[in-house]
Amino acid sequence: MPVLFRMDRMPAEFSVYNVATGGAEVLEYRWEIAHNIQNERLIYRKAQVTYPGNPSLNRVVEHTFHY
């Protein structure tokens, strides 16, 4: 299970910016990722993407794992 040991090192959130005309940065979208690990098993994962300029594109994906 080497992936589980590395998941805590992965970024929990990140944002993508574009440089608009005039040099100002504009937030294009933002990812937020959360997970829960118990006894070396991935129990829950949630990924959320947010588009400030177009909220109709916002998405949330949740997974619950059973072993």
Helices and strands as residue ranges (DSSP letters): H 2-7, E 13-19, E 25-38, E 41-50, G 55-57, E 59-64
